[in-house]
Amino acid sequence: MKLREVNSMAMVGYARVSTIDQDLTLQKQSLTAAGCDKIFSEKQSATKTGGRKQLEACLDYLREGDILIVTRIDRLSRSLRDLQNLVHDLSENGIFLKTVEQPIDTSSAAGKAFFDMLGVFAEFETNLRRERQLEGVAKAKKDGKYKGRQPTARAKSIEVINLIKEGLTREAVAKKLDIGIASVYRILKKYQENNPSSPLPGSRSKIKIAVLDVRLYIENNSKFVRGKKKVRDDIEYEWSKYYDAQKLHPEGYDYLLKVPYESLEELDSTIEDIIGEAHSAADLRHCYSEINITHKETGKDWS
């Protein structure tokens, strides 16, 4: 983390929403009221801290003695592991963290216990996200901008098949429908399994198969939640539909997935989809998930 060379302590704010349809105004107002001298903001998912340019700029701007202020802890990360790493890095650089809506202040003696209590935030993550989504939907409805959930890639399956039959390439279909190339391949794979006597144009192209070691942990967010078995069943069902999936032990956490791909970029995209969909399945049933994937051929890891 690069520290700027100035002599005075700064109170620096960071605001984030997950999608471009959400509004940053309320967060910025709260951070300004909290005394922030400078505010960084962006519209970006927080599944991982990596890839968020404004967060990276904020961390680069901070120096020893500064205070990083957010409205809620989930503004920084939805991943408990990334959150722990980030707070540790801040502490190592002499930077404090405060939240506006939660009793967190690592500059105080009591706040230092935060490092030993990070685990409790996994229990709050789903509820916090749900509250944020409801707030965004309510505001959008009030402003007349709410359009409901946009179609997912799988909801565009018929369009994908029709465009491929018209002669478009896989890449052109992905661009035209604004979906990932990995989603196009999954839709085509499912179609060809159901229609083996009806090959699609370009279906003879050479495709590599990535063999992936997958370890999947699912935990209930609290003692009042009992959804983790159903979450695992849902994820296993999805994997069996779109990939060659094998559970290595009936009661274990380890799987073997065989995933088709033509480029490393496409493989990265597919694996990010697998991870994101697993997190979403857990969120829907108020559970917490961790997933680690290793490419057996290259040893590359994703988590």
Summary of the structure (lengths in Angstrom):
residues: 303
radius of gyration: 21.9
end to end distance: 22.3
largest distance: 72.7
contacts: 853
relative contact order: 0.09
helix: 45%
strand: 19%
